[in-house]
Amino acid sequence: MALEIKAIPTLHGEAAERFIKLAEASPEERSKRRKIKIDISVVDKVLRKAGLV
């Protein structure tokens, strides 16, 4: 019994260009994108609402 060969999804156009740009970026450039900015006032508000402060 043979298994069906499934189609492999491929990127085209702008999505493909963006993927290549990100793949070729240096590790430093990629890590900049992952940093999360936390606003202290937002954290304070959440903690106060939860009753932790």
N, CA, C and O atoms as a Tripos MOL2 file, in Angstrom:
@<TRIPOS>MOLECULE
protein
  212   211    53     0     0
PROTEIN
NO_CHARGES

@<TRIPOS>ATOM
      1 N           0.8380   -1.1710    0.0000 N.3       1 MET1
      2 CA          0.0000    0.0000    0.0000 C.3       1 MET1
      3 C           0.8950    1.2500    0.0000 C.2       1 MET1
      4 O           1.8100    1.3610    0.8150 O.2       1 MET1
      5 N           0.6320    2.1600   -0.8920 N.am      2 ALA2
      6 CA          1.4480    3.3690   -1.0260 C.3       2 ALA2
      7 C           0.8400    4.5120   -0.2210 C.2       2 ALA2
      8 O          -0.3770    4.6050   -0.0610 O.2       2 ALA2
      9 N           1.7120    5.3710    0.2770 N.am      3 LEU3
     10 CA          1.2630    6.5540    1.0000 C.3       3 LEU3
     11 C           1.1240    7.7280    0.0410 C.2       3 LEU3
     12 O           1.9060    7.8820   -0.8970 O.2       3 LEU3
     13 N           0.1320    8.5370    0.2920 N.am      4 GLU4
     14 CA         -0.1070    9.7070   -0.5490 C.3       4 GLU4
     15 C           0.9990   10.7450   -0.3200 C.2       4 GLU4
     16 O           1.3950   10.9990    0.8180 O.2       4 GLU4
     17 N           1.4850   11.3330   -1.3940 N.am      5 ILE5
     18 CA          2.4770   12.4000   -1.3000 C.3       5 ILE5
     19 C           1.7270   13.7080   -1.1130 C.2       5 ILE5
     20 O           0.9050   14.0950   -1.9430 O.2       5 ILE5
     21 N           2.0280   14.3900    0.0030 N.am      6 LYS6
     22 CA          1.3240   15.6360    0.3000 C.3       6 LYS6
     23 C           2.0770   16.8220   -0.2770 C.2       6 LYS6
     24 O           3.3040   16.8150   -0.3720 O.2       6 LYS6
     25 N           1.3270   17.8280   -0.6560 N.am      7 ALA7
     26 CA          1.9240   19.0430   -1.2120 C.3       7 ALA7
     27 C           2.6660   19.7920   -0.1170 C.2       7 ALA7
     28 O           2.2050   19.8490    1.0230 O.2       7 ALA7
     29 N           3.8100   20.3650   -0.4600 N.am      8 ILE8
     30 CA          4.6010   21.1590    0.4660 C.3       8 ILE8
     31 C           4.2480   22.6270    0.2540 C.2       8 ILE8
     32 O           4.3630   23.1340   -0.8610 O.2       8 ILE8
     33 N           3.8160   23.3200    1.3190 N.am      9 PRO9
     34 CA          3.4750   24.7370    1.1480 C.3       9 PRO9
     35 C           4.7220   25.5650    0.8320 C.2       9 PRO9
     36 O           5.7880   25.3380    1.4040 O.2       9 PRO9
     37 N           4.5790   26.5100   -0.0660 N.am     10 THR10
     38 CA          5.7040   27.3710   -0.4350 C.3      10 THR10
     39 C           5.2980   28.8320   -0.3230 C.2      10 THR10
     40 O           4.1270   29.1820   -0.4650 O.2      10 THR10
     41 N           6.2770   29.6660   -0.0680 N.am     11 LEU11
     42 CA          6.0300   31.1040    0.0340 C.3      11 LEU11
     43 C           6.2590   31.7560   -1.3180 C.2      11 LEU11
     44 O           7.1230   31.3330   -2.0860 O.2      11 LEU11
     45 N           5.4860   32.7810   -1.5980 N.am     12 HIS12
     46 CA          5.6130   33.5120   -2.8510 C.3      12 HIS12
     47 C           5.6020   35.0040   -2.5780 C.2      12 HIS12
     48 O           5.0470   35.4530   -1.5750 O.2      12 HIS12
     49 N           6.2020   35.7570   -3.4480 N.am     13 GLY13
     50 CA          6.1190   37.2130   -3.4040 C.3      13 GLY13
     51 C           6.7190   37.8410   -2.1600 C.2      13 GLY13
     52 O           7.8290   37.5020   -1.7500 O.2      13 GLY13
     53 N           5.9670   38.7660   -1.5620 N.am     14 GLU14
     54 CA          6.4510   39.5470   -0.4240 C.3      14 GLU14
     55 C           6.7490   38.6570    0.7880 C.2      14 GLU14
     56 O           7.7150   38.9030    1.5100 O.2      14 GLU14
     57 N           5.9350   37.6370    1.0150 N.am     15 ALA15
     58 CA          6.1530   36.7310    2.1470 C.3      15 ALA15
     59 C           7.4800   35.9910    1.9960 C.2      15 ALA15
     60 O           8.2020   35.8040    2.9750 O.2      15 ALA15
     61 N           7.8020   35.5740    0.7790 N.am     16 ALA16
     62 CA          9.0600   34.8700    0.5260 C.3      16 ALA16
     63 C          10.2540   35.8030    0.7270 C.2      16 ALA16
     64 O          11.2680   35.4010    1.2980 O.2      16 ALA16
     65 N          10.1370   37.0370    0.2650 N.am     17 GLU17
     66 CA         11.2280   38.0060    0.4310 C.3      17 GLU17
     67 C          11.4650   38.3140    1.9060 C.2      17 GLU17
     68 O          12.6100   38.4120    2.3480 O.2      17 GLU17
     69 N          10.3840   38.4660    2.6630 N.am     18 ARG18
     70 CA         10.5080   38.7420    4.0990 C.3      18 ARG18
     71 C          11.1670   37.5670    4.8180 C.2      18 ARG18
     72 O          12.0150   37.7670    5.6890 O.2      18 ARG18
     73 N          10.7820   36.3420    4.4580 N.am     19 PHE19
     74 CA         11.3590   35.1490    5.0680 C.3      19 PHE19
     75 C          12.8600   35.0810    4.8160 C.2      19 PHE19
     76 O          13.6340   34.8030    5.7310 O.2      19 PHE19
     77 N          13.2650   35.3310    3.5920 N.am     20 ILE20
     78 CA         14.6890   35.2880    3.2460 C.3      20 ILE20
     79 C          15.4580   36.3680    3.9950 C.2      20 ILE20
     80 O          16.5540   36.1170    4.4970 O.2      20 ILE20
     81 N          14.8860   37.5710    4.0740 N.am     21 LYS21
     82 CA         15.5340   38.6740    4.7910 C.3      21 LYS21
     83 C          15.7490   38.3100    6.2570 C.2      21 LYS21
     84 O          16.8300   38.5420    6.7980 O.2      21 LYS21
     85 N          14.7330   37.7440    6.9030 N.am     22 LEU22
     86 CA         14.8540   37.3510    8.3080 C.3      22 LEU22
     87 C          15.8160   36.1820    8.4930 C.2      22 LEU22
     88 O          16.5430   36.1320    9.4850 O.2      22 LEU22
     89 N          15.8270   35.2520    7.5610 N.am     23 ALA23
     90 CA         16.7080   34.0930    7.6570 C.3      23 ALA23
     91 C          18.1750   34.4950    7.5270 C.2      23 ALA23
     92 O          19.0460   33.8980    8.1590 O.2      23 ALA23
     93 N          18.4430   35.5110    6.7020 N.am     24 GLU24
     94 CA         19.8160   35.9400    6.4810 C.3      24 GLU24
     95 C          20.3010   36.9740    7.5100 C.2      24 GLU24
     96 O          21.4790   37.3330    7.5150 O.2      24 GLU24
     97 N          19.4110   37.4490    8.3710 N.am     25 ALA25
     98 CA         19.7770   38.4530    9.3740 C.3      25 ALA25
     99 C          20.7300   37.8420   10.3950 C.2      25 ALA25
    100 O          20.6790   36.6450   10.6770 O.2      25 ALA25
    101 N          21.5930   38.6840   10.9390 N.am     26 SER26
    102 CA         22.5370   38.2070   11.9470 C.3      26 SER26
    103 C          21.7840   37.8930   13.2400 C.2      26 SER26
    104 O          20.6730   38.3820   13.4400 O.2      26 SER26
    105 N          22.3790   37.0830   14.1180 N.am     27 PRO27
    106 CA         21.7190   36.7600   15.3920 C.3      27 PRO27
    107 C          21.3990   38.0070   16.2180 C.2      27 PRO27
    108 O          20.3850   38.0380   16.9160 O.2      27 PRO27
    109 N          22.2400   39.0240   16.1500 N.am     28 GLU28
    110 CA         21.9970   40.2550   16.8900 C.3      28 GLU28
    111 C          20.7270   40.9490   16.3850 C.2      28 GLU28
    112 O          19.9200   41.4420   17.1730 O.2      28 GLU28
    113 N          20.5680   40.9770   15.0640 N.am     29 GLU29
    114 CA         19.3870   41.6120   14.4850 C.3      29 GLU29
    115 C          18.1240   40.8340   14.8420 C.2      29 GLU29
    116 O          17.0840   41.4360   15.1140 O.2      29 GLU29
    117 N          18.2020   39.5110   14.8450 N.am     30 ARG30
    118 CA         17.0360   38.6940   15.1920 C.3      30 ARG30
    119 C          16.6690   38.8590   16.6590 C.2      30 ARG30
    120 O          15.4840   38.8800   16.9930 O.2      30 ARG30
    121 N          17.6530   38.9770   17.5390 N.am     31 SER31
    122 CA         17.3470   39.1060   18.9620 C.3      31 SER31
    123 C          16.6790   40.4470   19.2630 C.2      31 SER31
    124 O          15.8910   40.5360   20.2050 O.2      31 SER31
    125 N          16.9740   41.4870   18.4880 N.am     32 LYS32
    126 CA         16.3370   42.7860   18.6810 C.3      32 LYS32
    127 C          14.8370   42.6900   18.4560 C.2      32 LYS32
    128 O          14.0610   43.3840   19.1140 O.2      32 LYS32
    129 N          14.4300   41.8400   17.5370 N.am     33 ARG33
    130 CA         13.0140   41.6980   17.2190 C.3      33 ARG33
    131 C          12.2530   40.9910   18.3370 C.2      33 ARG33
    132 O          11.0420   41.1730   18.4650 O.2      33 ARG33
    133 N          12.9300   40.2010   19.1340 N.am     34 ARG34
    134 CA         12.2720   39.3950   20.1560 C.3      34 ARG34
    135 C          12.1420   40.0990   21.4950 C.2      34 ARG34
    136 O          11.4140   39.6260   22.3670 O.2      34 ARG34
    137 N          12.8260   41.2120   21.6770 N.am     35 LYS35
    138 CA         12.7710   41.9070   22.9520 C.3      35 LYS35
    139 C          11.3750   42.4610   23.1890 C.2      35 LYS35
    140 O          10.7240   42.9780   22.2810 O.2      35 LYS35
    141 N          10.9410   42.3390   24.4270 N.am     36 ILE36
    142 CA          9.6120   42.8200   24.7920 C.3      36 ILE36
    143 C           9.7780   44.0430   25.6800 C.2      36 ILE36
    144 O          10.5000   44.0090   26.6760 O.2      36 ILE36
    145 N           9.1150   45.1010   25.3180 N.am     37 LYS37
    146 CA          9.1640   46.3190   26.1110 C.3      37 LYS37
    147 C           8.0250   46.2620   27.1290 C.2      37 LYS37
    148 O           6.8640   46.0610   26.7720 O.2      37 LYS37
    149 N           8.3770   46.4420   28.3890 N.am     38 ILE38
    150 CA          7.3820   46.4060   29.4470 C.3      38 ILE38
    151 C           7.2650   47.7910   30.0610 C.2      38 ILE38
    152 O           8.2480   48.3630   30.5340 O.2      38 ILE38
    153 N           6.0640   48.3140   30.0450 N.am     39 ASP39
    154 CA          5.7940   49.6140   30.6320 C.3      39 ASP39
    155 C           5.5090   49.3970   32.1170 C.2      39 ASP39
    156 O           4.5940   48.6550   32.4740 O.2      39 ASP39
    157 N           6.2900   50.0440   32.9780 N.am     40 ILE40
    158 CA          6.1630   49.8690   34.4140 C.3      40 ILE40
    159 C           4.7620   50.2200   34.9050 C.2      40 ILE40
    160 O           4.2320   49.5490   35.7900 O.2      40 ILE40
    161 N           4.1640   51.2540   34.3450 N.am     41 SER41
    162 CA          2.8250   51.6410   34.7880 C.3      41 SER41
    163 C           1.8020   50.5560   34.4970 C.2      41 SER41
    164 O           0.8730   50.3590   35.2810 O.2      41 SER41
    165 N           1.9530   49.8600   33.4030 N.am     42 VAL42
    166 CA          1.0290   48.7810   33.0540 C.3      42 VAL42
    167 C           1.2140   47.6170   34.0290 C.2      42 VAL42
    168 O           0.2360   47.0300   34.4910 O.2      42 VAL42
    169 N           2.4520   47.2890   34.3350 N.am     43 VAL43
    170 CA          2.7320   46.2040   35.2780 C.3      43 VAL43
    171 C           2.1440   46.5540   36.6460 C.2      43 VAL43
    172 O           1.5090   45.7140   37.2840 O.2      43 VAL43
    173 N           2.3560   47.7880   37.0930 N.am     44 ASP44
    174 CA          1.8340   48.2390   38.3760 C.3      44 ASP44
    175 C           0.3120   48.1320   38.4150 C.2      44 ASP44
    176 O          -0.2550   47.6780   39.4090 O.2      44 ASP44
    177 N          -0.3400   48.5430   37.3490 N.am     45 LYS45
    178 CA         -1.7990   48.4930   37.2660 C.3      45 LYS45
    179 C          -2.3050   47.0510   37.3580 C.2      45 LYS45
    180 O          -3.2850   46.7870   38.0550 O.2      45 LYS45
    181 N          -1.6590   46.1340   36.6770 N.am     46 VAL46
    182 CA         -2.0630   44.7290   36.6920 C.3      46 VAL46
    183 C          -1.8740   44.1330   38.0880 C.2      46 VAL46
    184 O          -2.7450   43.4220   38.5910 O.2      46 VAL46
    185 N          -0.7260   44.4300   38.7090 N.am     47 LEU47
    186 CA         -0.4600   43.9010   40.0450 C.3      47 LEU47
    187 C          -1.4560   44.4470   41.0690 C.2      47 LEU47
    188 O          -1.9090   43.7200   41.9530 O.2      47 LEU47
    189 N          -1.7910   45.7300   40.9440 N.am     48 ARG48
    190 CA         -2.7660   46.3300   41.8720 C.3      48 ARG48
    191 C          -4.1540   45.6890   41.6820 C.2      48 ARG48
    192 O          -4.8510   45.4130   42.6590 O.2      48 ARG48
    193 N          -4.5420   45.4610   40.4450 N.am     49 LYS49
    194 CA         -5.8440   44.8760   40.1670 C.3      49 LYS49
    195 C          -5.9130   43.4360   40.6980 C.2      49 LYS49
    196 O          -6.9700   42.9790   41.1340 O.2      49 LYS49
    197 N          -4.7880   42.7350   40.6580 N.am     50 ALA50
    198 CA         -4.7350   41.3590   41.1580 C.3      50 ALA50
    199 C          -4.6030   41.3060   42.6740 C.2      50 ALA50
    200 O          -4.6980   40.2360   43.2760 O.2      50 ALA50
    201 N          -4.3810   42.4780   43.2910 N.am     51 GLY51
    202 CA         -4.2560   42.5340   44.7370 C.3      51 GLY51
    203 C          -2.9070   42.0860   45.2450 C.2      51 GLY51
    204 O          -2.7820   41.6730   46.3980 O.2      51 GLY51
    205 N          -1.9070   42.1610   44.4100 N.am     52 LEU52
    206 CA         -0.5660   41.7170   44.7930 C.3      52 LEU52
    207 C           0.3210   42.8750   45.2620 C.2      52 LEU52
    208 O           1.4330   42.6500   45.7400 O.2      52 LEU52
    209 N          -0.1620   44.0950   45.1270 N.am     53 VAL53
    210 CA          0.6160   45.2660   45.5840 C.3      53 VAL53
    211 C          -0.2200   46.0780   46.5420 C.2      53 VAL53
    212 O           0.2380   47.1030   47.0450 O.2      53 VAL53
@<TRIPOS>BOND
     1     1     2 1
     2     2     3 1
     3     3     4 2
     4     3     5 am
     5     5     6 1
     6     6     7 1
     7     7     8 2
     8     7     9 am
     9     9    10 1
    10    10    11 1
    11    11    12 2
    12    11    13 am
    13    13    14 1
    14    14    15 1
    15    15    16 2
    16    15    17 am
    17    17    18 1
    18    18    19 1
    19    19    20 2
    20    19    21 am
    21    21    22 1
    22    22    23 1
    23    23    24 2
    24    23    25 am
    25    25    26 1
    26    26    27 1
    27    27    28 2
    28    27    29 am
    29    29    30 1
    30    30    31 1
    31    31    32 2
    32    31    33 am
    33    33    34 1
    34    34    35 1
    35    35    36 2
    36    35    37 am
    37    37    38 1
    38    38    39 1
    39    39    40 2
    40    39    41 am
    41    41    42 1
    42    42    43 1
    43    43    44 2
    44    43    45 am
    45    45    46 1
    46    46    47 1
    47    47    48 2
    48    47    49 am
    49    49    50 1
    50    50    51 1
    51    51    52 2
    52    51    53 am
    53    53    54 1
    54    54    55 1
    55    55    56 2
    56    55    57 am
    57    57    58 1
    58    58    59 1
    59    59    60 2
    60    59    61 am
    61    61    62 1
    62    62    63 1
    63    63    64 2
    64    63    65 am
    65    65    66 1
    66    66    67 1
    67    67    68 2
    68    67    69 am
    69    69    70 1
    70    70    71 1
    71    71    72 2
    72    71    73 am
    73    73    74 1
    74    74    75 1
    75    75    76 2
    76    75    77 am
    77    77    78 1
    78    78    79 1
    79    79    80 2
    80    79    81 am
    81    81    82 1
    82    82    83 1
    83    83    84 2
    84    83    85 am
    85    85    86 1
    86    86    87 1
    87    87    88 2
    88    87    89 am
    89    89    90 1
    90    90    91 1
    91    91    92 2
    92    91    93 am
    93    93    94 1
    94    94    95 1
    95    95    96 2
    96    95    97 am
    97    97    98 1
    98    98    99 1
    99    99   100 2
   100    99   101 am
   101   101   102 1
   102   102   103 1
   103   103   104 2
   104   103   105 am
   105   105   106 1
   106   106   107 1
   107   107   108 2
   108   107   109 am
   109   109   110 1
   110   110   111 1
   111   111   112 2
   112   111   113 am
   113   113   114 1
   114   114   115 1
   115   115   116 2
   116   115   117 am
   117   117   118 1
   118   118   119 1
   119   119   120 2
   120   119   121 am
   121   121   122 1
   122   122   123 1
   123   123   124 2
   124   123   125 am
   125   125   126 1
   126   126   127 1
   127   127   128 2
   128   127   129 am
   129   129   130 1
   130   130   131 1
   131   131   132 2
   132   131   133 am
   133   133   134 1
   134   134   135 1
   135   135   136 2
   136   135   137 am
   137   137   138 1
   138   138   139 1
   139   139   140 2
   140   139   141 am
   141   141   142 1
   142   142   143 1
   143   143   144 2
   144   143   145 am
   145   145   146 1
   146   146   147 1
   147   147   148 2
   148   147   149 am
   149   149   150 1
   150   150   151 1
   151   151   152 2
   152   151   153 am
   153   153   154 1
   154   154   155 1
   155   155   156 2
   156   155   157 am
   157   157   158 1
   158   158   159 1
   159   159   160 2
   160   159   161 am
   161   161   162 1
   162   162   163 1
   163   163   164 2
   164   163   165 am
   165   165   166 1
   166   166   167 1
   167   167   168 2
   168   167   169 am
   169   169   170 1
   170   170   171 1
   171   171   172 2
   172   171   173 am
   173   173   174 1
   174   174   175 1
   175   175   176 2
   176   175   177 am
   177   177   178 1
   178   178   179 1
   179   179   180 2
   180   179   181 am
   181   181   182 1
   182   182   183 1
   183   183   184 2
   184   183   185 am
   185   185   186 1
   186   186   187 1
   187   187   188 2
   188   187   189 am
   189   189   190 1
   190   190   191 1
   191   191   192 2
   192   191   193 am
   193   193   194 1
   194   194   195 1
   195   195   196 2
   196   195   197 am
   197   197   198 1
   198   198   199 1
   199   199   200 2
   200   199   201 am
   201   201   202 1
   202   202   203 1
   203   203   204 2
   204   203   205 am
   205   205   206 1
   206   206   207 1
   207   207   208 2
   208   207   209 am
   209   209   210 1
   210   210   211 1
   211   211   212 2
@<TRIPOS>SUBSTRUCTURE
     1 MET1         2 RESIDUE 1 A MET
     2 ALA2         6 RESIDUE 1 A ALA
     3 LEU3        10 RESIDUE 1 A LEU
     4 GLU4        14 RESIDUE 1 A GLU
     5 ILE5        18 RESIDUE 1 A ILE
     6 LYS6        22 RESIDUE 1 A LYS
     7 ALA7        26 RESIDUE 1 A ALA
     8 ILE8        30 RESIDUE 1 A ILE
     9 PRO9        34 RESIDUE 1 A PRO
    10 THR10       38 RESIDUE 1 A THR
    11 LEU11       42 RESIDUE 1 A LEU
    12 HIS12       46 RESIDUE 1 A HIS
    13 GLY13       50 RESIDUE 1 A GLY
    14 GLU14       54 RESIDUE 1 A GLU
    15 ALA15       58 RESIDUE 1 A ALA
    16 ALA16       62 RESIDUE 1 A ALA
    17 GLU17       66 RESIDUE 1 A GLU
    18 ARG18       70 RESIDUE 1 A ARG
    19 PHE19       74 RESIDUE 1 A PHE
    20 ILE20       78 RESIDUE 1 A ILE
    21 LYS21       82 RESIDUE 1 A LYS
    22 LEU22       86 RESIDUE 1 A LEU
    23 ALA23       90 RESIDUE 1 A ALA
    24 GLU24       94 RESIDUE 1 A GLU
    25 ALA25       98 RESIDUE 1 A ALA
    26 SER26      102 RESIDUE 1 A SER
    27 PRO27      106 RESIDUE 1 A PRO
    28 GLU28      110 RESIDUE 1 A GLU
    29 GLU29      114 RESIDUE 1 A GLU
    30 ARG30      118 RESIDUE 1 A ARG
    31 SER31      122 RESIDUE 1 A SER
    32 LYS32      126 RESIDUE 1 A LYS
    33 ARG33      130 RESIDUE 1 A ARG
    34 ARG34      134 RESIDUE 1 A ARG
    35 LYS35      138 RESIDUE 1 A LYS
    36 ILE36      142 RESIDUE 1 A ILE
    37 LYS37      146 RESIDUE 1 A LYS
    38 ILE38      150 RESIDUE 1 A ILE
    39 ASP39      154 RESIDUE 1 A ASP
    40 ILE40      158 RESIDUE 1 A ILE
    41 SER41      162 RESIDUE 1 A SER
    42 VAL42      166 RESIDUE 1 A VAL
    43 VAL43      170 RESIDUE 1 A VAL
    44 ASP44      174 RESIDUE 1 A ASP
    45 LYS45      178 RESIDUE 1 A LYS
    46 VAL46      182 RESIDUE 1 A VAL
    47 LEU47      186 RESIDUE 1 A LEU
    48 ARG48      190 RESIDUE 1 A ARG
    49 LYS49      194 RESIDUE 1 A LYS
    50 ALA50      198 RESIDUE 1 A ALA
    51 GLY51      202 RESIDUE 1 A GLY
    52 LEU52      206 RESIDUE 1 A LEU
    53 VAL53      210 RESIDUE 1 A VAL
